[in-house]
Amino acid sequence: MSDRSTQVKALASEPRLEILRLLKHPQQHFSGQVSADPQEFGVCITLIADALHIAQPTASRHIDLLRQADFITVKRYQKWTYCQRNEAALVDYIQWLSEELCGKVEG
């Protein structure tokens, strides 16, 4: 589990938010990935960089911060690095943020 300040920092960047948006529906945005099923295995960092029109090292830095925040998981397979959203961590963060800013919701 990452600390909350790292999570806040991870979301304070439009490219990182866009990475999370793209990874929400990987088959829609990365259907051209042939090395592995993007829904099941994740999306190659190179394709993420291409989608954002940024250099691969820049994409890697954004992805590393999202990984440190626990918002994505990263796995290597052969020479490729694949990323997937960590839905449980995202839901946990949203619940925490809602409670911090709005108070506990009675239900």
N, C-alpha and C positions, 0 to 999 in steps of 0.2 A: 504494500500500500504506500502510495506516495504522500508527501505532505501537501497540505492544501495550498500553500503559497506557490509550489511548483505547478499545481494544477491551474491556479489562476493565471500564472505567467504563460502557461502553455496555450491558454485560450485567448490571450491578449495579442493575437496576430492573425490577420486575415488569411495569409497562406495556410496556417495551421488549422484554422476553422474550415477552410476549403478542403483540406485533406480529409478532415473528419466527415464533411458533407459527401465527398466523392466516395469514401469508403463505406458510407451507409448503404449504398446500392452499387456494389462493385461490378456486378454483371452488366448493369446499365451503362456504366462509364468506362469499363475496361473489358469489353467483350472481345477485343482483339488479342488479349493475352492468351498465348497458346501453350506456355510452359506449365501452367497449372490452372485449375478452376479458381477464378478470383473469389467466388463466394465461399468455397470450401477451404482454400489454401491461403488466400490473401492476394494482395496486389504487389507486383514488383516495383521497387522504388524508382526504377528508370521510367516506368509508365506514369507514375505519379508526377515525376519531374516534368515529363512531356506534357501532361494534362494541365499543369500549372504554368507552363512556358518558363521554367526556371532551370538552372543548372542542377545536375544530379547531386553535387556536393551540398548545394543549398538545400535541396529537398531532404538530403540525409540529415542535415542539422535540425531542420524542422521536425522530422520524424523522430530523431533522438529525444528532443524535448517532449514530444507527445508520449514517447515510450517511458521517459522518466516520470511523467505525470500519471502513468498507468492507463492512459486513454487508448493506446494501441499496443498490440503485441507484435513482435518482430521475430521472424525465424529465417534462418539461412538454409538454403537447399542448393547444393552444388555451388555455383558461383553467383547465385541470385539471392537477394534479400527481399522477403515478402512481409507485408504489413496487413493487419486486420484490426478493426475496431474492437475494443474491450467494452462491450455493452454494459456489463455489470458495473464497471468502474465509472462509466459515464452516468448511469442511473444513480449510483451512490453520490456522485458529485452534485448532480442536479438536486437531489433530495437534501443534501447538506446545505447547499446554497440557498434553497428555498426556506429552510428552517432558520438559517442565519439572518436572512434579509426580511423574511415575512413572519417568522415565528412558526411554531409547530401548529400544523393544521389538525384540528380535531375531526375525526371522521368515524 
